[in-house]
Amino acid sequence: MKAIQVVSYGDVDCLEMRDVPKPLPKRGEVLIRLKAVGVNFIDIYMRKGDPMIPIPLPFTPGVEGSGIIEAVGEDVTEVRVGDSVSYLGSLGSYAEYAVVPVARTIPLRPGISFEEAAAFTLQGLTAQYLVNDSYKVKPGDNVLVHAAAGGVGLFLIQMLKRIGARVIGTVSAKDKGVITKSFGADDIIFYSDQDFALEVKRLTNGRGVDYIIDGVGRDTFTKNLEACCVRGHIVVFGHASGQIDSFSPNLLQLKSITLTGGNLMNYLGSHEELLNRAAVLMKEIKNESLKVHIDHVFRLEQAREAQKLLESRKSTGKIVLKIA
């Protein structure tokens, strides 16, 4: 089968299309003929050899996808051959086939396309826990969403507005501001031209925001401490701009700020919990109360272009690889 592999750590030139053996499912696993694959920043972290998530070379990147079950291993009763599923948290989705633990799979409801599934599984579930678990957002909360035009960001805006929060989004360009506004953001800050901490203070009459959701990392963290209100909350769930530099935890004392880290897999303690959370998202997508925005669809052999676009921060919403 065809698969994209990372042959050395570095830039996108390290991604190569190769012929590799088609895997076989073992006990508790399923073989999925992939149809669509989500492209995420974690793929880029791994490609660069991020020390927080070391992966031995060579490897096939990608941690989510959707497709049709072609074979099942022993003791698999939850799904059957021919079922349409998505999955997350299992490495190796930039390929024509993937073997995945059945506990990581989500049967797709009728009407959910493979492309939609590849777009909502990781990022939609991430937005869901950031709004409900890392901090329980309340009506009237002021919330700052960094990279608001990205895949997680657009899901966050919709979820936050349904709760009744005020959403302030940071973006890098005017066109991103337009789409962020169209998804419901109340205020936009262009962080390439504006000091977002000062803008937040202006927009909140000097108070600051109750909650900051940060997947950017190094470029935003220090200013987050300024933008956050007294007894406010900050969650760091990614580091698209690089890992955060060392800082003194005593800085949190000045405003009694609560700082937490976010990792989706820590909120999926069982297959039942994964299915319950995903069921909520699929219901919302089907009744159109939650919109899925797919910015670009590339072919598998265009994985370099897909990652390059994501890394450039010029995309909005989700980037998907479509498998023939």
N, C-alpha and C positions, 0 to 999 in steps of 0.2 A: 504494500500500500504506500501511498504518498504521504509524507509528513514533513513539516518544517522542523528543523532542529537547530539548537544553539550549539555551535561547534567550538566557540571560545567566548569569553566574556568581553563585552564592548558595545559598539554601535550596531546599527541595523544590518551592516554587512556580515555580521556573525550569524545571521539567519540564513539557512540553506535548505532548499527542497531536496529531500532524499527518499530513496526507496528503503523501507524498513519492513520487518516481518509483521504480518497482521497478528495482533494479540488474540489470545484465547481467554475466556473468562474462567476464573477459579471459583471455589466455593464462596457464595455470597456476592458474586460479581455478575455484571452484565456486559455484553458487547454491544456498543451503540454505533450504528452507521450514521456518522455525523452529517447534519444538513446545514447548520449555522453555528458559528463560534463567536463568543464575545471577546473583544479586545480590551484589556484593562491595564492600568498602570502597574499592577503587580507583575504582569508579563515583562514589562520594561525593567522593573527592579531586578527580576531574576536574570534577565539577559545581561545586565550590567554586573552581575555577581554581587548583589547586595548582601553584606555580611549577616543581616538579620534573617535572611531566608536562603542559605547556601544550598545550591543544587549541583550535584556532580555532573560534569560534562561527559558526553553530549547529552542533551535532553530535548524533549519536545515541549514547548511552552504552552500556556493556555490552561485556565482552571475552570472554565465553564463552557457548556455547549448544549446543543439540542439535536435530536435526531430520532431514529427508529431502532428499537431493540432488535438485534439480529440473532443473538444467542444468549442463553442464561446459564450460569453455573449451578452447581449443586446447592440445594436448600433455598433457592430463590423462589418465593411464592408471591411476592408483592406485585410483580409485573410479569408480562408475558411477551414472547416474541411477537413483533408487529406493533407493540405499543409505542406511542409517541411520548417522548420524555425530554426534560431538560435535566441538567445536573450542575453541581458546583463543588469546588473544593478538592478536585482530583486532577492532578497534573497530566497534561498530554493532549489537549483538545485541538491544537493546530495540526490536524491530521484527518484522514478519511474515516478512521475508526478509532474508538477509544474504549478501553476496559475501565469500568467504574464500579465501585462498591454500590450495591443496590440501595444502601442507606443514604447515598448522596443524590438519588434520583427523585424527580418530581414528575408524575404523570401529567401530561398537558390536557387541559380542558378543551373540548371542541371549540373551534373558533380562534384559538391562540396559535399564531403562525410560528414556525421555527425561528424566524428572524426576531419576532417579538419576544419569544422565550429566551433567546440568547441575549436580548437587550435588558430584560427585567430581572433575570434570576439573581445575579450577583449584585447589581447596583440597586435594584428595587428593594431587595431584602436588606441591603446595607442601609438605605434611607429609612426603612421601616424601624430598625433597631435604634438608629440615631435619634429618631423622633419620640420613640416610646420607651426606650430602655436606658440608654446612656444618660438621658435626662428626660423626664416626663414633661413635655411641652404643654403649657396651659394657655387658654384663651387670653389674649392681651400681652403675652410675652413678646419682647423684641428679640429677634433671632438674626444673627449674622451668618450667612452661608457663603463660604469662600468657593471660588470656581463654580459659581451658581449656574453657568450655562452648560456644565458638563453633565454626564449621564446621571450621576448621583444627585447633583445639584438640582436638576429639573424635577426629579422625583421628590426631593426634599421640599421644594417650593410648593408643589401641589399638596403634599401631606400637611405641611405647616399651615397653609391657608385654610384647609378644611377644619383644622383645630381652632382657628381664629387668631393665630399669631400674626404679628407684623414681621415681614421678611425683608431684610436688607441683603442684597447680593453683591458680591464683588466679581467683576469680570475684567477682561483685558482689552476689549475692543468694543466699538459702537455696535457692530452687528450682533455681538453676543448680548449686549444690553437690550436690544430690541426683542430677541427671542426670550430672554429671561423675563422681561416685562410681560410678554404675551402669555407666559405660563403662570403669571400672577404675582411676581415680586412687587413689593410696594415701592422700594427705592433701590437705585443702582449706584454703585461706586466703581469708578474706573481706576483700579489700583495702580495702573502704569502711569497715570497722570495725577492722581490724588493720594493724599495721605489718608488711608482708610480709617485710621483711629480718630483723626480729627473730624472726618466726615461723619463717623458714627456719633461722636459727641455732639456735633451740630444737629444731626437728625433726631437725637434723643434729648435735646435741651441740656446737654452736659452729663446726663446720667450714665450712658453706656448701655450695652445690650445685656439681656439676661442670659443668653446662650450663644456660643460661637461654635460652629461646626467647621472643622478645618481638616481638609485632605491635602493641603498644599505643603505645610511643614515649615521648612527653614525660612522661607521668604516672608512668612506671615506671623510666626509665633510671637516674637517680641512685642509687636504692635497689638496682638490680641490682648495682652495684659493691660494695655492702655484702654482698649475699646470695651473691655468687659466692665460691667457695673459691680458695685459692692455686693458681695455674696452671689456673684454670678458663676456661670459654669462654662467650661471649655472642654471640648472633646477633640482629640487628635486621632484621626482614623486613617491617615495616609501621609506620604511625604513626597509628593510629586516634584517639589523643587529641591529635594534633598533632605537628609536627616537633620533634625533640629540640633543646633549647637547646645553644648552644656549650659545650664542656667542654674541659679540658686533657687531651690524650692522656697526659700524665705521670701522671695518676691511675691509669692501667692498670699502671704500674710497681710500685705498692705491693704488688700480689699477682701480678704477672706474668700478668695477665689477657689472653686473646686475644679481641679484638672483631672481628666480621665483619658484613658486610651480606648480606642475602639477596634475590635476585630470581629467580623461577622461570625466566624466559626465558633467563637465563645458563646454565641447566643443560639446555637443550634445543637442543643444537648442530646437530641434524639431525632430519629427519622420522623416520628410523629410531630415534633415541634417544627421541623423543616416543612412538612406537608401542611400543617395548620397555617404557618406564616405565608407560605406560597399561595395557599387557597385564597387568602384574603386579597393578595395582589391580583391574582387572576380574575377574581370576581370584579374587582374595581376596574381592571382593564377591559373586561367584557362589557360592563355597563357604562364604559367611557367616562367614569369619574376619575380615572387615572390614565393620562396619555403617555404613550411610549414614543420617544423621539429618536429615530435612527437617522444619523447624519450621513454616513457613508457605508456602502456595502462593497467590500472587495472580494476578489477570488482568493482562494487559499494561497496560490502562488504569488499573490501581491502582499504577503504578510509584512514585508519590509516597508512598503508604502503605507500600510495601515498603522504600523507602530510609529513611523516617522510623523504621520499626521497627528496622532494622539500626543506624541512627545512635544510637538510644536505648539500645542495648546491653541490651535486654530480651528479645531472642531467643536461642535456642540452636540449634546446628547451622546448617543452611543455609536461606536464603530463596530461593524460586524464583518466577519469573514464568512462567505457563503461557499459551502462545499457542494460540488456538482453531484 
